[in-house]
Every structure is written in C-alpha cells, then in structure tokens.
Amino acid sequence: MSKKTQVSYVPPAEPAFLSRLKREVGYREGPTVETKREQLPAPEEDCESGSDKEDEQPQVVVLKKGDLTPEEVMKIKQEIKDASKSGKY
C-alpha cells in the first residue's frame, strides 16, 4: 500500500492577530462540516396525522349549498383515518 492513500489535511495555527481580534469582538465558531452531518432529533409530538393542528388546517369556505362544512371535513378525515387503521386504504 502506498503512502499516497494516507493523505490528510492539517490546518495551520491561527495567527496571533486573528486570535486577538476574535477575542476582542467576541467571535464564536460557527457550525462545522461534522456538526452539519449530525442527525436531527426526532420531533417530540405525534406526526402520524401530518399537520393537523387546528391553526395549520386549511380554511374552509362555504360559498354555495353543497360545499363541505368544517364538521363534514373532520368527519371524512376521521373515516379515512379509521379505514387506514383497518387496512382498507
């Protein structure tokens, strides 16, 4: 095995004037490539129903007779949810 496959990058030491400047202005290191590759934690809330929070639901507008009311929409959604649990969909 040749030594060419074992090439790595060693960053040079930071110059003193940059260290002083960063310390004076309160510079904080940003995210690195490694921190960007980390897995995000799973959301704590139950996501099986998607965005079904009341404030995130679409606005229901009834313009004429025969349009769905909000209650009918909730009933249909519940039927679909029940049917998917029983294996129909």
Buried (B, 14 or more C-beta within 10 A) or exposed (E): EEEEEEEEEEEEEEEEEEEEEEEEEEEEEEEEEEEEEEEEEEEEEEEEEEEEEEEEEEEEEEEEEEEEEEEEEBEEEEEEBEEEEEEEE
